[in-house]
Amino acid sequence: MTAIFDAGPPPPCPDRFNLAAHVLGAAARYPDKVALAVIGLSGSERWSYARLEQAVRGTATGLLAKGLAPGDRVLMRLGNTVEFPLAYLGAIAAGLVPVPTSSQLTAPEVAGVIATTAPRLILRGEGIACPEDAGLPVLDEAALLAMRDLPPADWHMGDPDRLAYIIYTSGTSGTPRAVCHAHRAIVARQMMHAGWYGLTDSDRLCHAGAFNWTFTLGTGLLDPWRAGATALIPAPGVAPAQLPLLLKRHDATIFAAAPGVYRKVLAAGPLPPLPRLRHGLAAGEKLSDTIRARWQEATGTAIHEAYGMSECSTFISASPDSPAPPGTLGRPQKGRRVAIVDAEGTPVARGAEGTIAIRRDDPGLMLGYMGAPEATAAKFAGDWFLTGDRGAMDATGAITYLGRADDMMNAGGFRVSPIEVEAALASHPGIREAAVTDIEVKEDARLVMAFYTGPEPLDPASLDAHCRDRLAAYKCPRGFFHVESLPTGANGKLLRRALRPIYEALHGEN
């Protein structure tokens, strides 16, 4: 039997469609229901579905009034505020193409985004890095706030395959890639409602992330709103140790977070009773069995894990109706077609190792990388999109994750290219060669570590400052180790996987 799992056809998508209109369809059914609560220890800010729809469509009107036309791109440089999802959906409602970016990116990194995506407008929050000489009009958060109550724009309807939004992912070449997604991608996310979340309109889903993280945007906001549920987002400044109290106070039924957040919550001490909580959700990096077991013991609920990527969100997962067999990620969601393939895109036998792949006609799959046709083509083999992750499929369709096929790193749920970080380090005048890798320093905590050669050891603080001038904070190494030489193979190629033994030998000396 070959390692192919066909879970049936995906949901249909109308011929004329708008992602934002689809997300906020519940506003007509539940105008007065709480769609969003920004929850903090001193109170909460609540948004009804009617207020949310008005703010989104008012924002659409305001953006079009700036002279933008459907298809124009809008660069989002916004912080952890409600303006982030409002601007995102407002742009899509108007037929514009938002380009959400991490607020941690540096000005040089943002310059690269601008060069690739050619936006017509920048939305910029206070203190968020951006090139000052970009030559583009800029709107601040006060201007966005003033748009909320403008007359509502009509939904811009059109081909569901047209470009809706662009997100960024680290490329294996060291060049971050602009991932283009169609409006239909939101319909594909419906397969996650039963296949991962167990989500209904009666749920109150709390996501521990910030507004301006794509994991939060999709799982924490767009999906609950599409289902007519209530989204709960912690206010800025809420610490992981305070989350259990907020889960209890606001009757959360589902909790979503990266594995590292679960670890911090459990480390903070005993959890209060959470009688309304049905289960947790985890994604972004591998969840350890220990954290899973500790959460089960502390709350009496399971954590359901999901696997996905920027190019296709999540498509393999466990769910309340279909828990994952021990040691596996779970199974492909209903409506997905997933395989384990070899280098030519041919499915291997069940139980054999290969590359995890998804059918190229999956409605949630990206349109391609903007400005990089060769990189796009390299991700496909035959009928399959190649994830770059290794796995094996058992007789029931459950998939075991076996690691990356390349050296991509995971830093707090963000995939980071070692080549990008090494290039930043190599620009330091005191460094001859540099190599980085992510190392699990403790359970569910992986940190980027750097190793370099040069005439003499350098001050770690100066190296840290050098990196932070060039890289987003989550990409920066947390440790710097001077070595006589870097490990290489017989052909002179760098062996990043041989860096861990060096770390284990040296980390106590730094």
N, C-alpha and C positions, 0 to 999 in steps of 0.2 A: 504494500500500500504506500502511495506517495504522500509526502508531507504537504498536502493541500487541505485547507478547511474552507468549504463554501457554506456560508451561513445564510444563504438566500439573497434575494434582491434588496437593494437599499430602498429607503422611502422615496416616493416620487417627488419631483419638484415642479411647480407650475411654470408655464412658458414665460410668463411675465412676473418678475419677482424682485423683491428688495429685502436684503438681509435685515435691516433695521425694522422694517414694517413687520417682518415675520417674528422677530424677537419680541416686539411690543404688541403683538396681537391680543394678548390677555387684557390690555387696557380697556378694550370694548366690553369684556366680560366682567372684569373686576375693577372698575374705575377707582373705587374708594379703598381697595385693599392695599396694605403696606407692601410695596414692591422692594423697598430698600430701607434698611435701618443701619446707620453708622453708629456702632455701639461703643460706649466708653464707660468707665467707672462712675462718672458723674452725670450720666444721662445719655440720650441717644437722639439722633436726627433722623426723622422718618420722612419717607417719600412715598406717596400713593402712586398707583399706576397712572392715574390721570395726570398728576403733576409731572411724573417722569416723562410721559409721552409729550406733554406740552413743552417741557424744557428741551427735549431732543429735537422736536420739529421747529421750535423757535430758534435753536442753534443752527439748524439747517437754513432757515431763512436768513439769519445773520451772516452766515458764511457765503451764501450766494450773493448777498448784497455787497460783498467785498470784490465783486467782479469775477468770481470763480465760476467755472462751468463744469458740468458733469464730465468725469474723467480726470479732472485736475487732481494733483496729489497735494496732501496737506501733512506737513511734518509735525508730529506731536512731541514737544519737549515739555511735558507737564509732570508735576509731582504727584504725591499720594493724596489726591483730592477727588471729590465727586465730579469735578470738571473733566477728568480723564474719560470716564465712560460716556458722559454726556456729549463731549466733543467727538468721540469716536463714532457713536451712533448717529449724531447729528450730521457728520460729514457723509456717512454712508446713506442716510435718509435722503440727502440732496444729490446723490449720485457721485459724490466726490470720493477720493481714495485716501483714507487716513494711513499714515505711516507711524504707528506707535513705536517709541524707542525707550530704552531704559534711561531713567533720569541720572544714572551713574555714569553714562558715557561722557568722555572728555570732549572738549571742543575739536581736537583733531579727528577723533572718531566720528563725530557728528558731521564734520566736513566730508568725510568719505560717504556717509549716508546721503548727503545732499548731492554729491557728484553722481551717485548711482541713480537716485530716484527723481531728481529734478523737480522738487516741490514748487508750488506757486505761492505757498504761504507757510509761515511757521507759527505754531501756537506754543507760547513759552511761559512757563511758570517762573516765579521769582527765585533766583539763585540757581537755576538749571543751566548747565554749561551749553554754549552754542557759539559758533564762530561769529564774531562781531562784524566781519566783512562779507557776510554771505550775500548781501545785495538783494535780500528778499523782504517783503513786508512781514511784520511780526505783530501778533495779537497777544496781549497778556491775559491773565485770568480775570481781571476786572472787565475787560471787553467781552469775554465769554459769558461772564455772569449777567451782563446787561442784555444778552441775547435770549435768555431763557423765556422771557415773557413776550417776545415778538410774535406776530401772527404766525400760525403754524404753516410750514411749507407742505406742499403735496409730496407724497412719497414718489421718489424717482424710480419708476418701474422699468424693467428691461430684461434682457437675456440673462438667465441665472448663471451662465458661464462667463459673464463679463467680470473684469477685475473689480474686487470690492475693497481689499485692504492688503497691505504689505507689512510683513513682520521680518525681523532679522534673526539669523542664526549664524553661529560660527562655522566657517567652512574649513574643511580638512586642509586646504591649501594655505590657511592662515588669513584669508580674506573673508570677512563676514559676508554672508549672502543675503540678498533681499528676496524673501520668499513671497511670491504672489499668489493670493487666494481669490477664488471666485465667490460670488454671492451664495451659490449653492452649498458652500462649506457649512453653513449653519444648519441646513437640512441634514447633512451627514452627522452632525452632532446629536441629532435625535436618537441615534443608535446607542449613544452613551447613557441616555436617560434610564433605560431598563438594563442595558448591558454593563453598566458600572454603578450609577448612582442609586438606582431604585427610587427615582425622583417622581413625585406627584405634586399637584397644585396645593396640597395641604402641608408641604414641607417648609421648614425654616432652615435653610442651608447656610452655615457659617463657614466662610473661607478665611483662613488666618493671614493671607497675603495682603499686600498693598494694592490699591486700585490700579497702579500703573505696571503691574506684572501681568503678562499675558495668561498665565495659569489662573490668576484671580479673575481676569476679564472674562474668560470663557466659562470655567467651572463655577466661579463664585457669583457671576452676574448674568451673563447672557443666557446660560442654560436654565437657571431658576426662573428668570423672567419669561423665557419662551414657554416654560411649563405652567406659568401662573403662580409660582411659589414666591416665598419671601427670601430675599438675600440679606444676610447679616455680615457686615464687614467691620472689623475692629477699627476704632478711631486711631489716627496716628499717635504713637507713643505707648500704645497698649503692649505690655511685655508678655511673652509666652506664659509666664507664671500666672498671669491674670486671666488668661483665656478660659480656664474651667469655670470660674465664677460667672463670666459673661455667658458661657454656654448654658449654665443653669438659670441665670436671671432672665434670659431671653428665649428659653424653651427651644433651644436648637435641637433639631431632629437629625441632622447630618452635619458632620464636621469634616472639612477638607483642609489639608496642609501638606507641606513637604515633609519627608521623614525626619529631617533635623528638628522641625518644630515639635513633633511628637516626643522626640527625645528630651527637649528642653522642658516641655510641659510635665513629663513624668519625673524629671530630675528635680523639679521645684517642690515636690512633696506630695502628700496624699491629696487625691482629687475629691471634690464634694460629690455627693450622689447626683447623677444625671439621668433622672427617670425618663425624660423625653427623648434622649439620644438613642437612635436606632443603630447607627454604625458610623465609622469614619472612612474617609477616602484619602489615598496617598498617591502621588505621582511626582515626576521630576528627577528622581534618583531611586536606586534600589532600596526597598524597605527591608530591614533586618528581621529575622525571625524572633530575635530577642525583644525588640521594640513591639512587634506585633503581639507577642505573648504577654508582655507587661501591660499593654493597653487593654487587652482582653480581661486580664485579671483585675485591673483598676476600675474599669467601667462596665464590664460584662458585655461589651460590644466588640464586633470584629472590625478590622481595617481592611477595606477592599482596595487592592492596588491596581493601577492601570499603566500601560506602556504606550507611548506615542512619541511624537516629535513635532517640531515646528512645521514640517512639510505635510503632516497629516493628523495633527492632534493625537488623540488616543484611539486605538482600534483593537487592542487586546486588553482584557481586564477580567477581574473577578467581580461578582455582584452578589447582592443578597439572595437572588434566586439561583445563582450558579457560583458558589464559592470555589476558589482556586485550589486544586490539589496541592498538598504541601510541596514547597520548593519550586512552584511554577508561578508564572505571571497570571495565569488564567487562560481563557479561550478567546478567539476572535468574537467580536460582538455580532449580534444578529444583523445581517445585511452586509457583512464584510466577507471578502475573499482574501485569505492570507496563506502564504506558503513558506517553507524553508527551502531555499534554492542554492545551487552552486554558482560559480563565477559566471557561467553562461546563462543563468536564469532558468535552468532546468530544475524542477522540484526533485529533492533527494528523497530517500526512503524515510518512512516514519521511524523516529528514534535516532536518525543520523544528524550530525551537526552541519549547519549551513548558515546562510544569511537570512534573517527575517525579512520577508518581502510582502508587499500588498499590491493587489491588482491595480494596474495603471488607470483603470476606469472608475476607481473609487471616487464618489462625489466629494469626499473630504480632502482628496489629494491636491497638492498645489498645482497651479498652472505652470510654474517653472520659476527659475531664478532670474530676476530682472537683470538684463545686460550680460548674462552668462549662459549662452546656449550650449556651449561645450560642457560646462559643469552640470547643466540640466540633463543633457543626453547621457552623461556618465552615470547618472543615478538609475538608469533604466536598463533592463536586460530582458528582451522578449516582452512578455505580457506583464512584467513585474517591476515595481519600484523597489530599489534596494535600500534598506535602511542603514546598512553599515554595522548593524548589531548582529551578533552570532546567537543562534538558538537551536533548539531541537523540539520537535512536536511528537507527543506520544499518541497512542492509539485513540484517545478520546478527543484529540485536538488541543489539549493543554500544551502550552509552550513554556519551556525552561529557558531563561536568559543566561547566555554563556559569555557575555562581555562584548566589548567593542572589537571590530575587525581592524581598527586603526588606533591611533594614540589620543583621540579626543578625550578631554578631561571633563569631569563633572564638579562644578563648584557651587554648592548650595542650590542645586537644581538647574543651574545654567550650564549648557555645554560650552566649553572653551577650547579653542584651538591652541595647542602648545606652540605651533609655529608663530602665531601672532604674538604671544608673550615672549618667546625667544627673540623675535625681531626687535621688540622694545628693549630687552636687556642688552642685546648686542650693540645697540647704539650708544651705550655707556663707554666713555673713553678708557676705562680701566678694565674692560672685559674683552677677552679674546674670543671665547666661545661660551655659549650658554645652552642649557637644556632644562626643561621643566616637565613635571608630571604631577598628577594628583595622587596623594597618599592618604590612606585611611589612618588617621592618627588616633582615633578611638571609634567605637562603634557608631555607625551612621554619621560620621563626621570626616569628610574628605577635604583636604586642604591642598592648594597648589604650592609646590616647593620648587625652588630654583637652585641650580648647580652651575657654577661658572669657573672658567680658567682665566688667569691673568697674572701679572707680576706679583701681586700681593692681595691679601684679603681686603675687602672694602667694607666701609661702615654700613651695616644693614639699614640704618635709618636713611642714609643717602640713596641707597638702592631702592628703598621703598618709595621715596619721594620721586625718584627718576621714573619709576613705573607708573605712579599715580598721575604724573603729568601727561602720560601717553595712553593709559588704559583705564577702563572702568574699574571701580574698586573690586568687584567680584572676580576680575581677571588677574588681579595682582597677587604675586607670590606672598605667602605668609612666612616663609623662611628662605634664607640665602646661604648657600654653602660653597666655600672656595675649595676647589679640588685641583689636583695636579693635572688630571686629564679626564675627559668624558668617556664613558664606555661606548665602544664601537664594535661592529662585527668585522668579519674577515674582509669584507668589501669596503670598510671604512664608514658604513652607515651607522648613525647614532642609534643606540639601543636604549630607548627611554624606559623600558621595563626593567633594565638593570640598575636604575637609579634608586630604587627602594633600598637595596642592601647598603648602598652608600649612605642614604639617609639614616638607616638604623645604626650605622657605625659612627656617624658624625653628629647627629642631632643633639647629643648631650654635650657637645663641645661648643655649641653656638648659643 
